[in-house]
Amino acid sequence: MERLIDPRAFREVLGAFASGITVVAAVGEDGRPAGLASASYHTTAHDPPQVLLCGGR
């Protein structure tokens, strides 16, 4: 299985992240944009890379 995210780069990005509100944006399968503001952000694993986002509502 090919790695899409470099583990070292993942750690560097997470290490530089300041706490606070996080905005998450993506494009759905239908091509429409979607997003949310997260009140909490936490790294749950480095291999495979995973994060936990907790929305306010």
Secondary structure, 3 states (H helix, E strand, C coil): CCCCCCHHHHHHHHHCCCCCCEEEEEECCCCCEEEEEEEEEEEEEECCEEEEEEECC
